[in-house]
Amino acid sequence: MIIRAQVKFSAQGTAFTPSQANIPYSAFHDPGAVGDCGKYKDLPIPYGSADFDAPEEEQDKIRYLYLLVRPHLSVLKELGAESFSLHISYYADSGVIAYSASELKMIAELECDIPIDLYIQNNILQKCY
């Protein structure tokens, strides 16, 4: 069973300048911003990036992000975004991951890759004697 899901839409590009538009990003940076962690910690990041996060309490996260991002997709491209991804992280104890036809249509219209992380909690099986 899926216990929790985190869903984020990201746009990136070497010349992508998200600061040029008033779009409701969750986070963004232009090329040349100094990184605060990871590979580019204390170094200029060579690409621009913008993220849109679905709220934790949102039940239909893909639809939420679709409705938020789809109207801005052409502007993101005009600003230099070259790649898009819908990153999903599932936290589960077991289960199946499935998408409805409408979710698949929305994902296709967002023109994005879809990396998925699945974190399974360790279940300790108890022996019955």
MOVENJO-V365249 format. One record per helix or strand. SS is the DSSP state (@ for helix, = for strand). FROM is the first residue (numbers start at 1). TO is the last residue. If there is no record, write none. Layout:
BEGIN
ss = (SS & SS)
from = (FROM & FROM)
to = (TO & TO)
END
This chain:
BEGIN
ss = (= & @ & = & = & @ & = & = & = & @ & = & @ & = & =)
from = (2 & 18 & 27 & 34 & 38 & 41 & 44 & 48 & 61 & 83 & 101 & 113 & 116)
to = (13 & 20 & 29 & 35 & 40 & 41 & 44 & 53 & 78 & 92 & 109 & 113 & 120)
END
